[in-house]
Amino acid sequence: MAQAKLKKSKFDKFLDKIEEIGNKLPEAFMIFLYLGVFIMVLSLVASLFKMSAVHPVTGETLVVQNLISVFGLTKILTSAVSGFTGFAPLGVVLVCMLGVGLCEKSGLLQIAIKHGLGNVKGSPIKIIVILIMLSILSMAAGDSGFIVMPPLGALIFLSIGRNPLAGMMLAYASVAGAFGGNFIPTSLDMLLIGFTENAVQISGLPAETNPMMNYYFQLASTVLVTGVGVWVTLKFVEPRLGKLENVQVEGRIEEVTDIQRKGMKAAGISLLVLLALVVAGTAPSHGILRDPETFKIISSKAPLMQGLVVLITLAFFIPGMVFGRITGTIKDSRAMVKALNQSMSEMGGYIALTFMMALFSNIFAWSNMGIVLAIKGANALQASGFPIPVVMILLILFIIPLDVFLASSSGKWAIFAPIFVPMFMFLGFHPAFTQMVYRIGDAVINVCTPLLAYYIMMLELGRKYDKNLGLGTMVATMLPYSIFYMIGWIALLLIWYFTKLPLGPGGPLLLP
């Protein structure tokens, strides 16, 4: 990677050191293998000291399980395959990439971006802002945003003569930022509120909650995510990655032809037809895509939410196929299958890595190390006796390293909500405040944690443009997003704290 010739600041030197150390690490597959062995050894030591914790909800005493034992070795031998096939991100990524891959191989993605950017007047910064906003909105589709937006970000930056790796990383960071701020409610709001409501019941205090209770703060956060995204990209990311000539640039987007415009029009119509079918299944009060029991649209039991990954795949697959048939890039079923095979072959490195990631994740779960450490840490924070603003910041800092142990947003909140929601309620704060503090900590670390499956997928994607891209380079380049997101969010949260502004509809800062 080419570096700027200017004199480097201390922060740049710090990032250089992280990149240097990170790039000396072995391949990600081996890192997860070593981590798995380390956790097994740690579980042995912890079990000898009878390390345990009481679950705040069930009251069950959780004991660290020794995995260097008959139990542990048998568990690994008998569950390695099922753990791999049942690893949730694997299926989501591969299914989505069938649609995105075909759409890319047909040429529709590149042409649509070129056509769309041709109609955008103004500086490249305007295009960068649009990319950030689209990435934030993509969070409405759940984790699929992590899969769909980085390839689009790379293509968008490539089309305006900028380093595609910068576009890829910006898109990913913006999707991660959407965990703490969005224009619209997302499935994450629905997931978290259930745990929050249960925690409210534990407190015994009256408090009304709803999925929109963080909306005002989240809306303000979109301005923060956008501003930080633009500034960090221009100030740190692009200078570190270097100019376009240092990156493989095959597939540069050419001018749009008449036949391609015709293909885009037909592809757009096919997408509208698909959307119309979805609306037809959700608009009626008893629509077939609604929850069959409650008839809600946003529900874990609603076919719309359960089939969201497939619908997103079809939203790329069908227009891509239509475009390919009209333009001749996909002439028949043989060409279609070839395009799908190419898309899957490009995911080979990710699939191999996923096996070890799944095994590491399961080893951690079987040992009970993650949940025991999380409960102990949360209890220590609760007993600290610090002022509320300090505890608020400490809670954010406490959540950040916990992604090493628990990557799932809802999984962490299931543990922390019963501890921190009642704690802040007894101090006079509404559950909306505690939930928002948690979301900030989770969003900050999601930007650059290599333990999130989609992060490694992005590394494989980046190697399409630069085969020498290392994990250290990626972490060091994306770390400024995390740092300045955190600084900005803490400042924004303090403004809310001291002004006592409501966090959203039905979400006051203080209890009545």
Secondary structure, DSSP 8 states (H G I E B T S, - for coil): ----SS---HHHHHHHHHHHHHHHS--HHHHHHHHHHHHHHHHHHHHHTT-EEE-TTT--EEE---SSSHHHHHHHHHHHHHHHHT-HHHHHHHHHHHHHHHHHHHTHHHHHHHHHHHT--S-HHHHHHHHHHHHHHHGGGTTHHHHHHHHHHHHHHHHTTS-HHHHHHHHHHHHHHTTT--SS--HHHHHHHHHHHHHHHHHT------TTTTHHHHHHHHHHHHHHHHHHIIIIIHHHH--GGGS--TT------HHHHHHHHHHHHHHHHHHHHHHHHHSSTT-TTS-TTT--SSSTTSHHHHTHHHHHHHHHHHHHHHHHHHHTSS-SHHHHHHHHHHHHHTTHHHHHHHHHHHHHHHHHHHHTHHHHHHHHHHHHHHTS---HHHHHHHHHHHHHHHTTT---HHHHHHHHHHHHHHHHHHTTB-HHHHHHHHHHHHHHHHTT-TTSHHHHHHHHHHTTT-TT--HHHHHHHHHHHHHHHHHHHHHHHHHHHHHT--SBTTB-SB--
